[in-house]
């Protein structure tokens, strides 16, 4: 199932908030050089970078056609590059490598983050945010839905569950030797959602994609109905009827020495 810019942007403000919070920690006196948005998606985070660093030659990198189409329509003056982050590196040392919710999709993301440090100028910044929510009901229940129903044979050899992020100390060990400053922290966001269906819509644009890719489109509706039933039970309504989606995220800010 291809990445959908429209589905992703249905929750644009909530998805952009971590990018704003991460960008707020990037030093105001950033060294000269190009600014890259890695895994730029539909350009919502790229727009933040362009406003914060005008005249820097901001560039976006992604490999999802629909996301790039939306980003180019949104920011026609920005150069967007079609490339897999696992193979990408800057042509010359960069001032800022910014990544909002992208590196968690790479199997060896730690190795790639270390490689990104080599692509920075001295004093350049690597700023990364990744969802750290695999222990939340929203993701645990994907596993439950995968092994029931007529689609379960598609998961007989295992589910597409991502590996959990390593503990903060692992990032200090991997990136610290290259950094003059390194900060690693977690923020937990609490998003009020209209109902259980809204939570399903949120994760359908991201975390549910690998599961739906495994099964026939003919049973997508049944799979989603099973999952939504589990979500409704796991996220009870608040006093106003809405459901509260808890969403932990990991942040990394490294300044190259």
C-alpha positions, -999 to 999 in steps of 0.1 A, spaced: 0 0 0 16 32 -12 22 61 12 -8 85 10 -1 122 15 -38 130 20 -42 103 47 -10 114 64 -21 151 64 -55 143 79 -37 148 112 -13 174 100 -12 196 132 -6 166 155 21 151 132 39 184 128 40 193 165 70 170 172 88 186 143 82 220 158 94 208 192 125 193 177 133 224 156 130 246 187 161 229 201 183 235 170 207 263 179 198 297 165 235 302 155 235 272 131 267 271 110 265 280 74 255 253 49 226 234 34 196 223 55 180 189 46 147 174 56 152 136 56 120 117 50 103 150 43 69 134 35 44 159 22 65 189 31 49 199 64 83 197 83 102 211 53 80 242 55 91 248 91 127 246 81 123 270 51 107 295 75 133 291 102 163 292 78 154 313 48 181 315 21 198 283 32 189 262 2 166 239 21 161 205 5 138 176 11 145 139 6 119 111 3 112 81 -19 73 80 -17 59 94 -50 26 107 -35 45 124 -7 70 140 -30 41 152 -53 24 168 -24 56 184 -11 65 199 -45 30 213 -48 32 228 -13 67 243 -17 74 248 -54 106 268 -46 122 239 -27 143 211 -42 129 177 -34 151 147 -40 137 112 -47 160 88 -28 159 61 -2 174 73 31 193 41 34 213 50 4 213 88 6 242 111 18 247 148 12 269 158 -17 289 181 6 289 185 44 256 199 56 246 224 83 215 205 95 202 170 89 166 170 102 145 139 103 109 139 117 96 103 121 116 86 93 147 68 106 126 43 126 117 26 92 153 17 85 163 -17 100 198 -5 110 188 31 119 216 35 144 242 28 118 226 53 94 225 79 121 262 74 127 268 78 90 248 110 90 271 125 116 299 121 90 278 141 66 278 172 88 301 202 89 319 209 122 293 225 143 265 210 121 234 195 137 217 161 134 181 165 147 160 134 148 126 124 161 112 89 160 80 73 174 87 51 204 52 36 207 56 -1 199 45 -9 235 13 11 232 -20 -6 226 -22 11 192 7 -12 180 3 -42 203 -32 -47 189 -20 -48 154 -2 -80 164 -34 -94 179 -54 -87 148 -28 -101 125 -31 -136 140 -68 -140 138 -93 -142 110 -89 -155 74 -58 -134 68 -37 -150 95 -18 -173 71 -2 -141 57 16 -138 90 25 -174 95 62 -166 92 60 -136 115 45 -101 115 61 -70 101 65 -54 136 95 -31 137 122 -36 162 118 -15 193 141 15 196 172 9 217 175 27 251 189 63 252 223 51 263 228 33 230 225 66 212 251 82 235 275 53 228 270 54 190 269 92 184 287 106 214 322 101 201 314 123 171 295 150 190 305 181 208 269 181 223 244 153 225 209 154 239 184 125 240 150 128 255 114 114 253 82 134 250 48 118 255 20 134 235 -16 129 244 -38 134 214 -76 136 219 -92 117 190 -128 119 180 -134 81 183 -118 47 178 -121 51 141 -100 82 142 -72 63 159 -74 37 132 -72 64 106 -41 78 123 -22 46 123 -35 34 89 -13 61 73 18 48 91 21 18 114 -7 -3 99 7 0 63 31 -30 66 2 -52 79 -22 -42 52 5 -48 26 7 -84 37 -30 -93 31 -54 -92 2 -72 -59 -3 -104 -80 -3 -100 -85 35 -87 -50 44 -121 -39 56 -125 -70 79 -90 -66 92 -96 -30 100 -130 -37 117 -113 -63 139 -85 -39 148 -110 -10 155 -130 -32 179 -98 -39 199 -89 -2 198 -123 8 211 -119 -15 241 -83 -3 248 -90 34 246 -121 41 266 -140 73 260 -133 103 281 -161 125 297 -166 143 263 -167 110 243 -133 114 227 -105 88 230 -70 98 243 -42 84 221 -9 83 241 21 87 218 57 85 231 85 99 209 123 98 211 143 129 203 180 132 194 200 164 189 237 160 181 261 188 173 292 176 155 325 183 172 
